[in-house]
Amino acid sequence: MAEKKIMLGNEAIARGAYEAGVKVSAAYPGTPSTEISENIVKYEEIYAEWSPNEKVAMEVAIGASLAGVRAMASMKHVGVNVASDPLYTVSYIGVNGGLVLVAADDPGLYSSQNEQDSRAVARAAKIPVIEPSDSNEAKEFVKCAYELSEIYDTPVMLRTTTRLAHSQGIVELCPREEIEDKPYVKDIRKTVMMPSMAKLRHLHVEDREIRMAEDADCFSINRVEMNDTEIGVITSGIPYQYVKEVLPNASVLKLGLVNPLPKDMIRDFAASVKKLYIVEELDPIIEEQVKAMGIPCIGKEIFTVQGEYSANMIRKAILQEELSIEEEAVVPNRPPILCPGCPHRSTFYVLKKLKLHAAGDIGCYTLGAVAPLSVVDTTVCMGSSISTLHGMEKAKGSAFIRDWVAVIGDSTFMHTGVNSLMNMVYNQSTGTVLILDNSTTGMTGHQDHAGTGKTLKGDIVNSISLTELCRGMGIQNVQVVDAFDTATLERVVKEEVAKEELSVIIVKAPCALLNKKRITMQYKVNPTLCKKCGMCMKPGCPAITKNADNTVSINDTMCNGCSLCAQLCKFGAIEKVEV
């Protein structure tokens, strides 16, 4: 009997890559995709890396595929935007070894700046999309994706979502399939996409889509579950689970391949039911195509294009059943906050004290936008902080941005901030850029990057020096400051924003969760010295609370001795304690 194991969806995808004979995996960490690579790296047969960004990861996987082995690139949905340049063109080129892009969408915006539907990107790029509904399917569909990739000479997108990525299910473990490397054969008409070649390859892409659409009616990953014909539902992915829970007696067409669609199967299914619903999260990708086929159906008229679906939402939309108060889950609101001892809190406190605005970026430090710090004014995408500051300077001049800085993390700087800073140098911009260097990719769970000196495989390598990199661009004003030396940080920031030059301040301190050293000191409040001024409360450290008499207390289970509160207390009421 085959071994079975309970696995996260992401863990199952990694297992699928192993069983499919994948040899190269490249990714940039981003929730909800991160655990795929963190599990792939456990299989010694697969070379796995953190790439500087998703575009590079996609190109690495393309190179491995062209060389003749099965390769995978993994990323979250906004990372697909970064990777779209090579993705659109490799759709024309096709593959040698199988090539799969895992795109992890985030309905509900649990950790993202938008609710992009990657199926729309895949349709525009004209590549097939496979969407599993549980962990075991996630594993099996990876293997199916590689088979389709090599049969139809195409990259394949495996689309997952946060709910699938982070939910658990029973997975049947199978042995690894050792796929023989395919020989590399020089063929510039296929692999060099200059206009004359691309025109011919475009014909191949269109022919491929037609063939796949015709063949899709016979694919086993698309299946009809006929029951009561009063209600029929076309669905895919995680929403399939909700449909089965709410409508156990309904007939269901479960799509595993969601692009291209199996049109004859859809027509036959629609003709066999009295009322047809399309249940899909985010955009009406399936619904619009079904309606374009002239098939009456109900979709976004009753379902939202926003957020994550649930069984209760489908029950209300289709069955018009209202939940009683007892049935509705009441979950207390728990907004995200910077951790106790986070070096970003110290930095943002200084910026707020100096009444500066910050063009922000993607990372933990985005939380500098919310009270009580309220410093970050903009957040668009990875690397955008520096380019935003540059755009402001070119729009309004250097005087305008004396009240502004750009803030970006070390991993995000390596991702796309380098290009943005290079642009400021090249186009003679002024302004102050703060690189908040906490020596990790903090937001997604402490992954390494090119500046940490350690690879995904655990190899120790030379770390790229942020200081030397910035100076190598020709920036004269590059300073390194301890994040918790608030007096020095305040002085340096004031000096640099006053200059009509380009400055970089590297604010260094390790992530509070990354520092594995035992805490040797903490702080406590001496209530007899406390003047109830509230200065220590201003940075918003969750370890500090106000008492009924307006004195404050420090929770010793949370304090890690960062010293920020003690620096702010002018009355010596916050005292150091050895632990």
N, C-alpha and C positions, 0 to 999 in steps of 0.2 A: 504494500500500500504506500502511495506517495506521501511524503512528509507534508504536513500543513502547518502554517504559522500565521498568527495575527500580525498584520502589517499596516502601517500608514499607507495611504495612497502613494505618497512620494517614495517611500521605501519599496513599494511594489513596483513602481516604475523603474527604480534602480535594479531590482531583481530581474525585471523583464529585459533590461539592457544586457545584463549578465547572461541570461539564458539565450538571448538572441545572438550572442557571439560578438557583441560590440567590443571594439578595441581602443577607441578614442572617445573621450567625453570632455567637453569644454563648457564652461558656464560662468556667469557672474551671479553672485548671491543676490536674491531678491525674493521676499515673501510674496506668494506661497510656494516658490519653487526650490528654495535653498536645500532642503533635506534630500533632494534627488542626488545631488553631487556628493553630499556628506555621506550618503550610503553607497554610491557607486565606488567611491575611493576605497571601500573595504574589500573590493574584489581585485585581487592582484593582477588578474588577467586584463584589466582595463586601465589604460593610461587616463588619468583624470586631472584636470587643472582648473584653477580659478583664473580666468582671463581678465585683463584690465577692464573690459566692457563687453557688452553682448555682441556688438559688431565683430569684434576680434574673435569671440567664442564661435560665432557662426562661421567665420572664415577659416578658423582652425578645423572645424568639423568638415567644411567643404574640402579643404586640402586633404584630410584623411580619407574622405570618400573618393576623391579623384585618384588617390594613391592606391585604392583598391580594397579598403577595409570598411566595415560598418562603423559609423560614427554618429554621435549625438551631441546636440547643443541644447542647453536647458536655460530657461529664463522666465521672468514674470512678464505679464502682458505689455507693460510699458517698455520692457527690454526688447520686445519684438519690434518696436518702433526704431530703436537704435540699430537693430540687426536687419532692418527691412532693405537697406541698400544691397547687401549681398544676397538676401533672400529672394528678391524679385528677379535677380539675374540668374541665380542658380536654378530657378524654375525653368529657364530657357536651356541651361547647360545640361541639366539632369544629373545623373549620378554614375559612379562606377561601383563602389561599395555602397550599400544602403545608407541613406541619410535621413535622420529624424530630428525635427525641431520640437521640443516640448515647450509649449506655451501655457503658462499658468495664469489664468484670468482671476480677477478678484471681485466678483459680484458682492456688493455690500460695503465695498471700500474699507476693508479691515486694515489694510496697510498700504494704501496706494493713493495717488492723486487724481485718478479718474477710473471710470468703469468701462474701459475699452473692451470690445468684443473681438477677440483675435480671429474668429471665423471670418469676419469682414476683411481682415488683412489677407487671410489665406485665399479668399475668393478673388481679391484684387490681384494677388500674386499668381493665381491659377495653380494652386497646389492643393492636393487632397487633405481633408481634415478627418481624423478619427477621434471619437470622444467616448471614453469609458464611463461606466456608472458606478463602479465599486472597485475595491482594491484588486480583486482577482482579475477583473476585466482589465484594469490598468496594466497589470503584468502581461496578460495575454495579448492585449492590443498593441503593446510595444513590438512584440514579435510579428504580429500581423502587419504593422506599419513598415517593418523592414522588408517583408515579403512584397508588399505592394510597391515600395520604393524601387526595388530591383526589377520587378516585373514590368512596371510602367515607366521606368527611367525618370523618376521624379523624387524630389524631396517630399517628405510627408510631415504634416503637423499633427502631433498628438496634443489635443487640447484638454487641459484639466482646469479645475477651479479650486478655490480655497477649501470648500467643503470636502471635496474628494481628496485633495492633497493632505489634509490634516485629520481625516476620519480613518477609522481602522476597520479592517475586514479580514476574513479568512482567505489565505492565499495558498494554493497548492504549488509546492516547489518542484521544479523539474530540472534535469541536468542541463548544463550549458551545451549549446550547439556550436561545435567548432566549425566556423565558416572559413573555407579556404580563401585566402587573399586572391582578389581578382587581378590579373596582370594589367599594368599600365600600358596603354597604347596611345601614342601621340596622335591627336586628331584635333587640329586647331579649328576645324569647322564646327566642332562640338563644344570646345572649351575656351575659345577666344572670342569674346562677345563684342567684336567690332560690328558696325552696322550691317555689312553684307552677310556675315555669318548669323547675326541675331535675327535678321529677316527670315532666314530659312528655319532657324530653331523656333521662331514664333509659330510657324506652321506645325511643327512637331507638338508644341504645347497645346494648340487648339485640337489637333487630332487626338492627343492623349486624353484630353478632357471628354471628348465624345466617346472614346472607347471605354473609359472608366465609368461614365454615366450609364452606358449600356450594360456593362458587366456588373454594376453595383446591385442590380436586381437579384443577382445570384450570390452575393457575398453573404457568408454566414453571420457576419457581425451585424447585419440588418435582419431583424426577425419580426414576424407578426404573431401576436398572442391573441387569438380570437376567443372572445367570450360573448357577453351580451352585446348585441349590435345596436342598441339604443344610443350608446355613446361610444365614439371612437376617439383615440388620442394619438397624435404623433408627437414623440418626444425623444430626448436623448440625454446623456449625461446624468448628473445627480437628480434633475427633475423627474426622471423616470422612477426613482425610488419614492418620491412624494405621490406621484400619480398612482402607483401600485398600492400605496397605503390608503389613499383617499377613495380610490375607485377600483377596488379589487375585482369587480365583476365586469369592468369595461374592457373593450377590445383595444389593444395597444399595438402600434407600430413603433418598435424601438429601433432607432437608428444608431448604428455604430459609426458608419461613414456619413458625415453630415455635409461633406462637399467632395465631389458632386453628389447630388441626391439621386436615389433610385426611383426615377419618375414612373415607370410602369408599376412598380410595387406600390407607390403612393396612390396612383390612380385606382388600382384594384382594391386597395384597402378603403379608400374614400367611398367607393361605390358600394361597399359592403356594410357601411354603417349609416345610421340615420342622421346623426349630428356629429360633426368632426371638430375637435379642438386641437390647437397646436400649443404645446406647453414647452417653452424654452426661455431660459434666463437671458436678460439683457436684450439685444436687438432682435427684431423679427426676421432673422436670416432665413429660417426654414419657411416661416409663414408667408413671406412675400413671394417666394418662389412657388409655393403651392397655390396661392391666389393667382399668380401669373399664368399658371396652368389651367385656370378657369375652374378651379375646384372651390366650392363654398366651404369656408371654415371660420372658426372663431378663435382669435388669438389676442392680440394686444388691445382689442376692444374691452376686454375684461381683465387682462393681465398687465402688470406694470412693466415698463422697460428699465426700471430702476431697481437695484438691489438684488438680494438673494431671495429665492422663493422658499416656501415652506409648505408642509402638508396643510396647515391651517389656512394659509392664504389660498391654496388651490380649492380647499373645501368651501371657503366662503365664495370664491369666484364662480365655481361651477355649480355647486349645490345650494348656494345662497344660505348657507348655515352660519348663523352668528354664534360666536363662542360666548359661553357664560363667563362671568368674572372669575369663577373658580378654575376654568380651563385655561384662561390666559396666563401665560408665564410672566411674572413681574420680576425683571432682572434689575438690580440696582445699577445705577450709572457709575462707571469707574473710568473716568477720563485718563488718558496716558499722561504721565509726568516724568520729568527727569529724575533719575535715581538719586538717593542720598549720596553725596560725595562726587556727583558728576562734575567733571571739569567745565562742561559747557555752562553750568549754572553760574560759576564764578565769572566766566567771560561775559555772559549776558548781563550780569549784575553791573559790571563795569561799563558796558555799552549803554545801559539804561541810565546810569548815573551821569554819563556824559551827554545824555539826550541825543543819542545817535540812532538813526534808522539802519536796519540791516537788510540787504538783499540776500535772501536765504536760499537754501538748497535742500536736497533730499537726504535725510538722516535723522538721528536722534535730536539733533540740534534744531530741527524744524519746530520742536516744542518751545523754542524761544519766542514763538509768536503769541503764546497764550499767557494769561495773567498768572502770576503777578509780574513776570518779566516783560512781556509784550514788546519785544524789540524787533523781531523779524517781521518785515512788511510784505515780502514777496516769496513765493515758492512755486516754481514752475516744473522743473525737471532736473535730472542729474547734470551738474555743471553749469546750470543757468545763472547762478548767483553772480559769477564774475562777468558773464556777458551782459547781464541786466545792468550791472553797475556801469559797464562800458557804454551801453546804449544811453543811459541817463546822462553820462558825462558828455557824450557827443550831442545829445539833444539840448542840454541846458548849460553846459560849461562846467569848469572845475569848481566854481564858487558854489554851485548847487549841491555837489556831492561832498562838500566838506562836512555835511551832516549825515553822510552815509558811509557804510562799509559793506563789503561782501563777506559772507561767512560760508565756509565750505569745509567738509570733513576730509581727512587724509585719503580715505578710500574713494570718496566721490571725486576728489581732486585728481587722483590717478585715473579714474573712469573717463571723465570728459572735461574736468576743470583745467587740465594742462593746456588743452587747445584754446580754451577761453582766455587763459592768462597770456598765452602766446599772442593771441589777437590783440590784447591790450598793449603788449610791448610793440608789436608790429605797427599798430595804428596810433601809436604815440598818445596813449590814454593816460590820464592821471587817476588816482584813487587809491584806496587802501583795502587790501584783501587780507582777511584773517583765515588761515588754514588751521582748523581745530584738530590738532593731531593727537588722537587718543590711541593710536597704534593698533587699530582694528577696524573691521566693518561692523560697527556696533549695533545698528538697527536690526540687522538680520541674524544676529546671534554669534558675533565674534569670529568672522572668517578672516583669514589672512589675505594680504594683497602684496603688490610688488614693493611696497614700502616697509613691510614688516619683517622681511628676511626669512620667511618660511612659506613653503608651497602647500597646496592641498594634500599632497602625498606625505607631508611632514618633513621634507628635505630642507635642510638649512642652506640658504643661499644669500648672496649679497643683497642687502636692502638698498633700494633707490633712495638717496638722500633728498628730501624735499628742499633743504637749504641749497644744496649744490645744483639741483635741477632749476630752481628759480634763478639763481645767480648765473647759471649757464645760459639762460634766456637773455641775459644782459641787464637784469634788474639790480640796481645798485643798493636799494634800501630793502634788505632782508634781515629781519631780526627774529630771534627765538626767545620766547618768554615762558616761564612756568605759569600755568593757568591759575595756580593758587597763590602766586605772588601778586596780589591785587594792586598793591601800590605801584610796582614796576609796570604792570600791564596797563594801568590807567595812565601813567606817564608816557609810555611808548605810544599808546593809541592817540593821545592828545597831540603828541609831536608829529606823528605820521599823517593824520588827517589834515593837519595845518599846512603840510607841504603841497606844492603844486607839482607833484611827481607821482610815479607809481611806486607803491610800497607793499611789501608782503610781511605780515607778522605771523610767525608760526607759533601758535599757542599750544604748548605741550603739557600733557599729563595723561597717564593711562586711564582707560575706562575703569570706573569704580568696580565693575563686575569682573574685569580682566585681571586686576591686581590680586594674585593668589597668596600674597604674603599675609601672614596672620596679623590682624589689627592689634597694634601694641599700645595705641592710645585712643581715647575718645574725649568727648567734652560733656560737661554737665553744667547746669545753671545754679549759681549761688543766689537763692531768692532774696537774701538780705542785701545784696548789692544791685539787684535788678531794678532799674529805674522805669521799667514798663514803657520804654521808648519805641519798641517795635522794630528797631533797626535790623535785628537778626532775622525777622520774619520776611523782610523784603525780597530776598532771593527765592523764597518759596520752597525751602527744603522740607520734604515730608517728614523728616525726623524731628522737626521742631513744631510744638503745638502751644497755643495760648491757653492759659488756665483761666478759671472763672474770675480771679482777682487781677487779671491782665499781666501777671508774670508769665514766664514761658518755661517749658520743660523740654528736655531732649531725650528721645526714646533711645535707650542704650542698645536695643536690639537692631536699630537701624543706623546709628551713627558709626561712621568709619574713620573719624578723625581727620576730615579734610581741612579743618581749621577756618573755613570761610566765615562761619558765624562768629568765631572768636575775634577775627580781624575786624568785624563790623561793630563789635561791642566796645564802646569807648569808656566803659565803667568797670571793666575787668570782671564782669559778672559771670562770664562763661569761662570756666576753668578746665585746664587739661587734667585728664585722669589716666593713669597707667592701668592697663588691663592685661 
